[in-house]
Amino acid sequence: MNEFIKILPGKLRKEDGTQTNLVDALGLDVAPITERNDGYKRPEIAAVQIGENQYALSDILEAMAAKMTKYDDGMDVIKVTDATTTMGDIATALNAVNAAGDHVLFDVSALDAGMYLCTIYIGDGYYRIADMVTGFEGTGFYSDTDLLADIIAGSGAGGQNHYTIQWDKANAQCTRLNASAGFTTTTTNFGHFGSVNANYNNPFDNIYPWSERKLCNISLNAYMALQPGDSIKDCVTAWEEDADFDYDDADGVWVYTPPFYGRCYEIGNYRYFDVSAERTQGSIYYPEQITARWHGIDETRTIGGASKHVLLPKPGIPAQNITLANLHTYAKNYGGSLTDIYTIDASTLLLVVEFATLNTQTACGNGADSVYLQSSFHPSAAATESNTIAMTGLSATQLGNIVVGAQVDLGTSDGGSQTARTYVTAVATESGTTTITLAQAVTVTTETFVSIHGVVNAKDEAIGSKSGYIGTNSRVNAYYRGEVLWANRWQYILGVYRHTGDGHIWICDREHT
C-alpha cells in the first residue's frame, strides 16, 4: 500500500464554533515530519493489522468519517466525549452500521494487538502519532486520554487476547489495560502473605499462561533422553495436583512455565508490558521451560557410568561457594543449563503484568534478605554431640535473624563452616539465654564461631505454585508462582554482567549463535 495517510478535511470545530486543526486544538508539542530518510516528503505508509489482514488506515478513517457530526457548513468534526470509548468501540459501531448496507468497509471481528499508526497528515504537516499521545490529556476535545494509545497498542476490540500494564516511568504501580483492564491493582489476595490467605482470589489462576505454570516432578533420565522437537513436558513424572507428586522426590521439585508471547514497548512517556497466548505485532516468543523451585542441592549421581555432581532443587541446604566453571559443569552433567536472562525475563514479565507493579518484592515478599548474623558470635557453653547450642547477650535484632530454617555455620573462623553446616529447627529464649535446636548433633566449644547465612529450602507446601511467603517477611523465602526468584543467595545469571567498580549492569540482548 503506497499512500500517505491524512484525516479529511484535517479541521476540527472548537466548542465556541471556531475552526482549528487537530494539533493546535489539542495543544500538542510535536514537530511535523517533513521528509523521509530517503529525501521524499511523503512518509511511510501507516497501516493497521486486524486479525490476519492489513488495512490502509485511510480506509478506516474514511469509515470513521461516516460517523462524524455534520455542522451547518458541512464541516466534519471528530469528537469523542465518552471517557471509556476506545478504537475498538468505534470500529464495532461502524461495522454494525456498515453491515446493514451494501458492504463492510473493514472487519473488526478479530481486531488484533498489532495496530500501528506510523504517521498521520494533519493540516499542512506530517506527525508521528506516538509523539502525539503524550500531549493528549486534558484538552476538552477528547476525554478518552488513551484513544490514540488504544489504536497503537491494539486494545479495544482486540484486547480480549492479551494482558497489558502501563508504566509511567516514575511510580512502581502500573495501570492495567486491554483484557486485564477490569482487574484490581490491589493484589493482597493474589497470594499468601505471612500465612495461608483465607480470602485468596487471583483471576490470573484461570488465564493462560499463568494457569498452566505449576509445580512438577521430573525424571532426570527422561530429561536426558529428550530429542530435538520433544516437549519438555515429556520428562514430567507428576504434576502438583497428582497423588504421586512429592516434595521429597529424588529428582527434585521444578516449575513448568508454558510457552507464551510477550512484548515491552514505549509510547510517549509510558512503557507497556504485554502478555498473550497468541502472537501479537512486535511480540517475542517465550518457549516452554522447566526451572528449579529452589536453589540447587549438590548431589553425586552416576551418569553414563561415571560419578558426577548435579544440582537439584530439593528441600535442605542449598549448595554455595561453587565456582562458575563448576556450576556449568554440574548443569551440563545432566544436559541442563544455568539460569539465564531469558528465563528470568519470562518469569519477571509474567509477574509484573499479573501484579501490575514493578516492585516485585512488594508484590510477592522480600524473600530471605535479612537472615544474617556474623560478627564473632560464640556459644555460651560447650556441647558434645548435642542438637542444641546456647547463646547469650543477643540483641532483639540479632535474635530476629535466628529463625526456624536459618542456615547455621559453625567453624574455627568467623563465618566458617569447618565444624558443621546445619540449620535451625527451633528457637527458645529464657532468662537471657537462647537455646537453638539444630537439625544435626554438633560438638562446639565457647571458642567456636556461630554464623547465620540465609535460609534453607523449605517445602512451603501451603504456597505450592502460588505466590507469597509463609512466615515473617524478610526471614523466609518468597515465591512467584512456585519459584524463588530473589534474595537468600547470590545467583549466577547468564547474559547479565555487573561491572566491578561502577556497578553498571550489562545485559546480552541476543542468544549466542
URVEN-V403181 format. One record per residue. N is the residue number from 1. RES is the residue in one letter. SS is DSSP state (@ for helix, = for strand, . for the rest). Layout:
# URVEN-V403181
n=N res=RES ss=SS
n=N res=RES ss=SS
This chain:
# URVEN-V403181
n=1 res=M ss=.
n=2 res=N ss=.
n=3 res=E ss=.
n=4 res=F ss=.
n=5 res=I ss=.
n=6 res=K ss==
n=7 res=I ss=.
n=8 res=L ss=.
n=9 res=P ss=.
n=10 res=G ss=.
n=11 res=K ss=.
n=12 res=L ss==
n=13 res=R ss==
n=14 res=K ss=.
n=15 res=E ss=.
n=16 res=D ss=.
n=17 res=G ss=.
n=18 res=T ss=.
n=19 res=Q ss==
n=20 res=T ss==
n=21 res=N ss=.
n=22 res=L ss=@
n=23 res=V ss=@
n=24 res=D ss=@
n=25 res=A ss=@
n=26 res=L ss=@
n=27 res=G ss=.
n=28 res=L ss=.
n=29 res=D ss=.
n=30 res=V ss=.
n=31 res=A ss=.
n=32 res=P ss=.
n=33 res=I ss=.
n=34 res=T ss=.
n=35 res=E ss=.
n=36 res=R ss=.
n=37 res=N ss=.
n=38 res=D ss=.
n=39 res=G ss=.
n=40 res=Y ss=.
n=41 res=K ss=.
n=42 res=R ss=.
n=43 res=P ss=.
n=44 res=E ss=.
n=45 res=I ss=.
n=46 res=A ss=.
n=47 res=A ss==
n=48 res=V ss==
n=49 res=Q ss==
n=50 res=I ss==
n=51 res=G ss=.
n=52 res=E ss=.
n=53 res=N ss==
n=54 res=Q ss==
n=55 res=Y ss==
n=56 res=A ss==
n=57 res=L ss=@
n=58 res=S ss=@
n=59 res=D ss=@
n=60 res=I ss=@
n=61 res=L ss=@
n=62 res=E ss=@
n=63 res=A ss=@
n=64 res=M ss=@
n=65 res=A ss=@
n=66 res=A ss=.
n=67 res=K ss=.
n=68 res=M ss=.
n=69 res=T ss==
n=70 res=K ss==
n=71 res=Y ss=.
n=72 res=D ss=.
n=73 res=D ss=.
n=74 res=G ss=.
n=75 res=M ss=.
n=76 res=D ss==
n=77 res=V ss==
n=78 res=I ss=.
n=79 res=K ss=.
n=80 res=V ss==
n=81 res=T ss=.
n=82 res=D ss=.
n=83 res=A ss=.
n=84 res=T ss=.
n=85 res=T ss=.
n=86 res=T ss=.
n=87 res=M ss=@
n=88 res=G ss=@
n=89 res=D ss=@
n=90 res=I ss=@
n=91 res=A ss=@
n=92 res=T ss=@
n=93 res=A ss=@
n=94 res=L ss=@
n=95 res=N ss=@
n=96 res=A ss=@
n=97 res=V ss=@
n=98 res=N ss=@
n=99 res=A ss=@
n=100 res=A ss=.
n=101 res=G ss=.
n=102 res=D ss=.
n=103 res=H ss=.
n=104 res=V ss=.
n=105 res=L ss=.
n=106 res=F ss=.
n=107 res=D ss=.
n=108 res=V ss=.
n=109 res=S ss=.
n=110 res=A ss=.
n=111 res=L ss=.
n=112 res=D ss=.
n=113 res=A ss=.
n=114 res=G ss=.
n=115 res=M ss==
n=116 res=Y ss=.
n=117 res=L ss=.
n=118 res=C ss=.
n=119 res=T ss==
n=120 res=I ss==
n=121 res=Y ss==
n=122 res=I ss==
n=123 res=G ss=.
n=124 res=D ss=.
n=125 res=G ss==
n=126 res=Y ss==
n=127 res=Y ss==
n=128 res=R ss==
n=129 res=I ss=@
n=130 res=A ss=@
n=131 res=D ss=@
n=132 res=M ss=@
n=133 res=V ss=@
n=134 res=T ss=.
n=135 res=G ss=.
n=136 res=F ss=.
n=137 res=E ss=.
n=138 res=G ss=.
n=139 res=T ss=.
n=140 res=G ss=.
n=141 res=F ss=.
n=142 res=Y ss==
n=143 res=S ss=.
n=144 res=D ss=.
n=145 res=T ss=.
n=146 res=D ss=.
n=147 res=L ss=@
n=148 res=L ss=@
n=149 res=A ss=@
n=150 res=D ss=@
n=151 res=I ss=@
n=152 res=I ss=@
n=153 res=A ss=@
n=154 res=G ss=.
n=155 res=S ss=.
n=156 res=G ss=@
n=157 res=A ss=@
n=158 res=G ss=@
n=159 res=G ss=@
n=160 res=Q ss=@
n=161 res=N ss=@
n=162 res=H ss==
n=163 res=Y ss==
n=164 res=T ss==
n=165 res=I ss==
n=166 res=Q ss==
n=167 res=W ss==
n=168 res=D ss=.
n=169 res=K ss=.
n=170 res=A ss=.
n=171 res=N ss=.
n=172 res=A ss=.
n=173 res=Q ss==
n=174 res=C ss=.
n=175 res=T ss==
n=176 res=R ss==
n=177 res=L ss==
n=178 res=N ss==
n=179 res=A ss=.
n=180 res=S ss=.
n=181 res=A ss=.
n=182 res=G ss=.
n=183 res=F ss=.
n=184 res=T ss=.
n=185 res=T ss=.
n=186 res=T ss=.
n=187 res=T ss=.
n=188 res=T ss=.
n=189 res=N ss=.
n=190 res=F ss=.
n=191 res=G ss=.
n=192 res=H ss==
n=193 res=F ss==
n=194 res=G ss==
n=195 res=S ss=.
n=196 res=V ss=.
n=197 res=N ss=.
n=198 res=A ss=.
n=199 res=N ss=.
n=200 res=Y ss=.
n=201 res=N ss=.
n=202 res=N ss=.
n=203 res=P ss=@
n=204 res=F ss=@
n=205 res=D ss=@
n=206 res=N ss=@
n=207 res=I ss=.
n=208 res=Y ss=.
n=209 res=P ss=.
n=210 res=W ss=@
n=211 res=S ss=@
n=212 res=E ss=@
n=213 res=R ss=.
n=214 res=K ss==
n=215 res=L ss==
n=216 res=C ss==
n=217 res=N ss==
n=218 res=I ss==
n=219 res=S ss=.
n=220 res=L ss=@
n=221 res=N ss=@
n=222 res=A ss=@
n=223 res=Y ss=@
n=224 res=M ss=@
n=225 res=A ss=.
n=226 res=L ss=.
n=227 res=Q ss=.
n=228 res=P ss=.
n=229 res=G ss=.
n=230 res=D ss=.
n=231 res=S ss=.
n=232 res=I ss=@
n=233 res=K ss=@
n=234 res=D ss=@
n=235 res=C ss=@
n=236 res=V ss==
n=237 res=T ss==
n=238 res=A ss==
n=239 res=W ss==
n=240 res=E ss=.
n=241 res=E ss=.
n=242 res=D ss=.
n=243 res=A ss=.
n=244 res=D ss=.
n=245 res=F ss=.
n=246 res=D ss=.
n=247 res=Y ss=.
n=248 res=D ss=.
n=249 res=D ss=.
n=250 res=A ss=.
n=251 res=D ss=.
n=252 res=G ss=.
n=253 res=V ss=.
n=254 res=W ss==
n=255 res=V ss==
n=256 res=Y ss==
n=257 res=T ss==
n=258 res=P ss=.
n=259 res=P ss=.
n=260 res=F ss==
n=261 res=Y ss==
n=262 res=G ss==
n=263 res=R ss==
n=264 res=C ss==
n=265 res=Y ss==
n=266 res=E ss==
n=267 res=I ss==
n=268 res=G ss=.
n=269 res=N ss=.
n=270 res=Y ss==
n=271 res=R ss==
n=272 res=Y ss==
n=273 res=F ss==
n=274 res=D ss==
n=275 res=V ss==
n=276 res=S ss==
n=277 res=A ss=.
n=278 res=E ss=.
n=279 res=R ss=.
n=280 res=T ss=.
n=281 res=Q ss=.
n=282 res=G ss=.
n=283 res=S ss=.
n=284 res=I ss==
n=285 res=Y ss==
n=286 res=Y ss==
n=287 res=P ss=.
n=288 res=E ss=.
n=289 res=Q ss==
n=290 res=I ss==
n=291 res=T ss==
n=292 res=A ss==
n=293 res=R ss=.
n=294 res=W ss=.
n=295 res=H ss=.
n=296 res=G ss=.
n=297 res=I ss==
n=298 res=D ss==
n=299 res=E ss==
n=300 res=T ss==
n=301 res=R ss==
n=302 res=T ss==
n=303 res=I ss==
n=304 res=G ss=.
n=305 res=G ss=.
n=306 res=A ss==
n=307 res=S ss==
n=308 res=K ss==
n=309 res=H ss==
n=310 res=V ss==
n=311 res=L ss==
n=312 res=L ss==
n=313 res=P ss=.
n=314 res=K ss=.
n=315 res=P ss=.
n=316 res=G ss==
n=317 res=I ss=.
n=318 res=P ss=.
n=319 res=A ss=.
n=320 res=Q ss=.
n=321 res=N ss=.
n=322 res=I ss=.
n=323 res=T ss=.
n=324 res=L ss=@
n=325 res=A ss=@
n=326 res=N ss=@
n=327 res=L ss=@
n=328 res=H ss=@
n=329 res=T ss=@
n=330 res=Y ss=@
n=331 res=A ss=@
n=332 res=K ss=@
n=333 res=N ss=.
n=334 res=Y ss=.
n=335 res=G ss=.
n=336 res=G ss=.
n=337 res=S ss=.
n=338 res=L ss=.
n=339 res=T ss=.
n=340 res=D ss==
n=341 res=I ss=@
n=342 res=Y ss=@
n=343 res=T ss=@
n=344 res=I ss=@
n=345 res=D ss=@
n=346 res=A ss=@
n=347 res=S ss=@
n=348 res=T ss=@
n=349 res=L ss=@
n=350 res=L ss=@
n=351 res=L ss=@
n=352 res=V ss=@
n=353 res=V ss=@
n=354 res=E ss=@
n=355 res=F ss=@
n=356 res=A ss=.
n=357 res=T ss==
n=358 res=L ss=.
n=359 res=N ss=.
n=360 res=T ss=@
n=361 res=Q ss=@
n=362 res=T ss=@
n=363 res=A ss=@
n=364 res=C ss=@
n=365 res=G ss=.
n=366 res=N ss=.
n=367 res=G ss=.
n=368 res=A ss=.
n=369 res=D ss=.
n=370 res=S ss=.
n=371 res=V ss=.
n=372 res=Y ss==
n=373 res=L ss==
n=374 res=Q ss==
n=375 res=S ss==
n=376 res=S ss==
n=377 res=F ss==
n=378 res=H ss==
n=379 res=P ss=.
n=380 res=S ss=.
n=381 res=A ss=.
n=382 res=A ss=.
n=383 res=A ss==
n=384 res=T ss==
n=385 res=E ss==
n=386 res=S ss==
n=387 res=N ss==
n=388 res=T ss==
n=389 res=I ss==
n=390 res=A ss==
n=391 res=M ss==
n=392 res=T ss==
n=393 res=G ss=.
n=394 res=L ss=.
n=395 res=S ss=.
n=396 res=A ss=@
n=397 res=T ss=@
n=398 res=Q ss=@
n=399 res=L ss=@
n=400 res=G ss=@
n=401 res=N ss=.
n=402 res=I ss=.
n=403 res=V ss=.
n=404 res=V ss=.
n=405 res=G ss=.
n=406 res=A ss==
n=407 res=Q ss==
n=408 res=V ss==
n=409 res=D ss==
n=410 res=L ss==
n=411 res=G ss==
n=412 res=T ss=.
n=413 res=S ss=.
n=414 res=D ss=.
n=415 res=G ss=.
n=416 res=G ss=.
n=417 res=S ss=.
n=418 res=Q ss=.
n=419 res=T ss=.
n=420 res=A ss==
n=421 res=R ss==
n=422 res=T ss==
n=423 res=Y ss==
n=424 res=V ss==
n=425 res=T ss==
n=426 res=A ss==
n=427 res=V ss==
n=428 res=A ss==
n=429 res=T ss==
n=430 res=E ss==
n=431 res=S ss=.
n=432 res=G ss=.
n=433 res=T ss==
n=434 res=T ss==
n=435 res=T ss==
n=436 res=I ss==
n=437 res=T ss==
n=438 res=L ss==
n=439 res=A ss==
n=440 res=Q ss==
n=441 res=A ss==
n=442 res=V ss==
n=443 res=T ss==
n=444 res=V ss==
n=445 res=T ss=.
n=446 res=T ss=.
n=447 res=E ss=.
n=448 res=T ss=.
n=449 res=F ss==
n=450 res=V ss==
n=451 res=S ss==
n=452 res=I ss==
n=453 res=H ss==
n=454 res=G ss==
n=455 res=V ss==
n=456 res=V ss=.
n=457 res=N ss==
n=458 res=A ss=.
n=459 res=K ss=.
n=460 res=D ss=.
n=461 res=E ss=.
n=462 res=A ss=.
n=463 res=I ss=.
n=464 res=G ss=.
n=465 res=S ss=.
n=466 res=K ss=.
n=467 res=S ss=.
n=468 res=G ss==
n=469 res=Y ss==
n=470 res=I ss==
n=471 res=G ss=.
n=472 res=T ss=.
n=473 res=N ss=.
n=474 res=S ss=.
n=475 res=R ss=.
n=476 res=V ss=.
n=477 res=N ss=.
n=478 res=A ss=.
n=479 res=Y ss==
n=480 res=Y ss==
n=481 res=R ss=.
n=482 res=G ss=.
n=483 res=E ss==
n=484 res=V ss=.
n=485 res=L ss=.
n=486 res=W ss=.
n=487 res=A ss=.
n=488 res=N ss=.
n=489 res=R ss=.
n=490 res=W ss=.
n=491 res=Q ss=.
n=492 res=Y ss=.
n=493 res=I ss=.
n=494 res=L ss==
n=495 res=G ss=.
n=496 res=V ss==
n=497 res=Y ss==
n=498 res=R ss==
n=499 res=H ss=.
n=500 res=T ss=.
n=501 res=G ss=.
n=502 res=D ss=.
n=503 res=G ss=.
n=504 res=H ss=.
n=505 res=I ss==
n=506 res=W ss==
n=507 res=I ss==
n=508 res=C ss=.
n=509 res=D ss=.
n=510 res=R ss=.
n=511 res=E ss=.
n=512 res=H ss=.
n=513 res=T ss=.
